[in-house]
Amino acid sequence: MKLQLIGKKIGMTQIYDGNANLVPVTVVQAGPCPVVQVKTTESDGYNAVQIAYGAQKKERLTKPEQGHFAKAGIDPHAVLSEIRFDDKAPEYKVGDVLTVTTFKEGQIVDVIGTTKGRGFQGNVKRHNQAGQPASHGHMMHRRPGSIGMRQTPGHVFKGKDMPGHMGQVRRTTQNLTVVKIVEDQNLILIKGSVPGANGDLVYVREAKKAK
């Protein structure tokens, strides 16, 4: 089981640590995340807790979604996510609230988000290729060039680096360090960068492969 919080990326800044070193950090506003549902092997076939994030107007939810929150006695939220428990039943109950105090300073975490969309891009930007000669008269500066395989095998191999849509995919940045927690503002300051643009939804969890 890896505890997790839902939040949004605020942006990047820099702060001094205890040794007077300037550290670049990403500010994430995480939680509070109320527990909406508790699942067990007896009732659902597996152990998990369902948490919510982001206040939402009741009118924006479907009837089943409204009923789900009403049954739990919790105000409507925009996002739902599950935390699975492998070995034992969850110790949480409906109504419990997970906050940034779930984590502590110095802890190693993973951050999951959706990368920035870059639209349709060519090989040089999308796959970091070098390009071809840029001299006067040359007409293939940033083109991929030949991709054929002659008569044998007579086709282009699947997976060939080609121009196409870049970005806007789910990515996990692993083994980041929590530098500071601001409890009264629900902020986690994490060393380094995390996926996504400012304001995008992110998931902060205990690291799966902590060094």
C-alpha positions in Angstrom: 0.0 0.0 0.0 1.3 3.4 -1.0 -0.5 6.4 0.5 -1.5 9.0 -2.0 -2.8 12.5 -2.2 -4.5 14.3 -5.1 -3.6 17.9 -5.8 -2.6 20.5 -8.4 0.7 21.9 -9.5 1.0 25.6 -8.5 4.4 26.3 -10.0 8.1 26.4 -9.4 10.2 28.5 -7.0 13.4 28.1 -5.0 14.1 28.1 -1.2 17.0 27.7 1.1 17.4 24.4 3.0 18.9 24.0 6.4 22.4 24.1 5.0 21.9 27.4 3.2 21.8 25.7 -0.2 19.4 27.1 -2.8 17.0 24.3 -3.8 14.6 24.5 -6.8 11.2 23.2 -5.8 7.8 22.6 -7.3 4.9 23.8 -5.2 2.0 21.3 -5.1 -1.3 22.1 -3.3 -2.4 18.6 -2.2 -5.6 17.7 -0.4 -7.5 17.8 1.8 -8.8 14.5 0.4 -11.8 13.0 2.3 -12.4 9.3 2.3 -15.6 8.7 0.3 -15.7 4.9 0.3 -13.9 2.0 2.0 -13.6 -1.3 0.0 -12.8 -4.7 1.5 -12.2 -8.2 0.1 -15.6 -9.3 1.7 -17.6 -6.6 0.0 -15.7 -5.7 -3.2 -13.1 -8.4 -3.7 -10.1 -6.2 -2.8 -9.0 -3.7 -0.1 -9.0 0.0 -1.0 -10.1 3.4 0.1 -11.6 5.9 -2.4 -10.5 9.6 -1.8 -11.8 12.8 -3.4 -10.4 16.2 -4.3 -11.6 19.6 -5.4 -14.9 21.1 -4.5 -17.5 20.8 -7.2 -21.0 22.1 -7.7 -23.7 19.5 -7.3 -25.3 20.5 -10.6 -22.2 19.5 -12.5 -22.3 15.9 -11.4 -24.5 13.1 -12.7 -27.3 11.7 -10.6 -25.3 8.5 -9.7 -22.3 10.7 -8.7 -24.5 12.9 -6.6 -25.9 9.8 -4.8 -22.4 8.4 -4.2 -21.3 11.5 -2.3 -24.7 11.9 -0.6 -24.4 8.3 0.7 -21.0 9.1 2.2 -22.3 12.4 3.7 -19.6 14.3 1.9 -19.8 17.5 -0.2 -19.5 16.8 -4.0 -15.9 16.8 -5.3 -14.5 16.8 -8.9 -12.0 14.0 -8.7 -12.0 10.5 -7.3 -9.1 8.1 -6.9 -8.4 4.8 -5.1 -5.6 3.7 -2.9 -5.2 -0.1 -2.8 -4.2 -2.1 0.3 -2.6 -5.4 -0.6 -2.2 -7.2 2.7 -4.9 -6.0 5.1 -8.2 -4.2 5.3 -7.9 -0.3 5.4 -7.8 1.3 8.8 -9.6 4.4 7.5 -13.3 5.0 7.6 -15.7 7.1 5.5 -15.3 10.8 6.5 -11.6 10.6 7.4 -9.5 13.3 5.7 -6.0 12.9 4.3 -3.9 16.0 4.4 -0.3 17.0 3.6 0.7 15.7 7.0 0.4 12.3 5.4 4.0 13.0 4.2 6.9 14.4 6.1 9.9 16.5 5.2 12.8 14.5 3.7 10.5 11.7 2.5 10.9 10.3 -1.0 7.8 10.5 -3.2 6.6 9.8 -6.8 4.5 12.4 -8.6 2.2 11.4 -11.4 0.8 13.9 -13.9 0.1 14.6 -17.6 2.9 16.3 -19.6 2.4 19.5 -21.5 0.9 19.0 -25.0 3.3 20.1 -27.8 1.0 19.4 -30.7 2.4 17.9 -34.0 6.2 18.0 -34.0 8.9 16.8 -36.3 11.8 14.4 -35.7 14.3 17.0 -34.4 12.1 18.2 -31.6 10.1 15.0 -30.9 13.0 12.5 -30.9 16.0 14.9 -30.3 17.5 14.0 -33.7 20.4 16.1 -35.0 19.0 17.1 -38.4 20.8 17.3 -41.7 23.3 19.8 -43.1 22.2 23.5 -42.7 24.4 24.8 -45.5 23.0 27.0 -48.3 21.4 25.0 -51.1 20.6 22.0 -48.9 16.9 21.3 -48.7 16.7 18.7 -45.9 17.6 20.7 -42.8 15.1 19.2 -40.4 13.6 16.4 -42.4 13.9 12.7 -41.3 15.4 11.6 -44.7 14.9 8.1 -46.1 13.1 5.6 -44.0 13.0 2.7 -46.5 14.7 -0.6 -46.2 15.3 -1.3 -49.9 14.1 -4.6 -51.3 14.9 -6.6 -48.1 12.9 -6.6 -45.9 10.9 -4.2 -48.1 8.9 -2.4 -45.4 9.4 0.1 -42.6 9.8 -1.4 -39.1 7.1 -0.7 -36.6 8.1 1.9 -34.0 10.3 3.9 -36.4 10.9 7.5 -35.0 8.6 9.7 -37.1 6.9 13.1 -36.8 3.6 13.1 -34.8 1.8 14.2 -31.7 4.1 15.1 -28.9 3.3 15.4 -25.2 0.0 15.2 -23.2 0.7 11.7 -21.9 0.6 10.3 -18.3 4.1 10.3 -16.7 5.5 9.5 -13.3 8.6 11.3 -11.9 10.1 9.0 -9.3 12.2 9.5 -6.2 11.7 13.2 -5.5 12.4 14.6 -2.1 9.9 16.5 0.0 11.7 19.7 1.0 9.0 21.4 3.0 5.4 21.1 4.1 3.2 24.1 4.7 0.3 22.5 6.6 -2.0 25.5 7.0 -2.0 26.1 3.2 -2.0 22.4 2.1 1.3 22.9 0.3 4.1 20.4 -0.4 7.4 21.7 -1.8 9.1 19.0 -3.8 12.7 19.2 -5.0 12.9 19.3 -8.8 10.2 19.4 -11.5 7.0 17.4 -12.0 5.0 16.6 -15.1 2.3 19.1 -16.3 1.6 22.7 -16.6 0.7 25.0 -13.7 -2.8 24.2 -12.5 -2.8 20.7 -13.8 -3.9 17.7 -11.6 -1.2 15.7 -10.0 -1.0 12.6 -7.7 1.7 12.5 -4.9 2.4 9.1 -3.5 4.9 7.3 -1.4 7.8 6.2 -3.6 7.6 2.7 -5.0 11.3 2.4 -5.7 12.8 4.6 -3.0 16.6 4.7 -3.2 
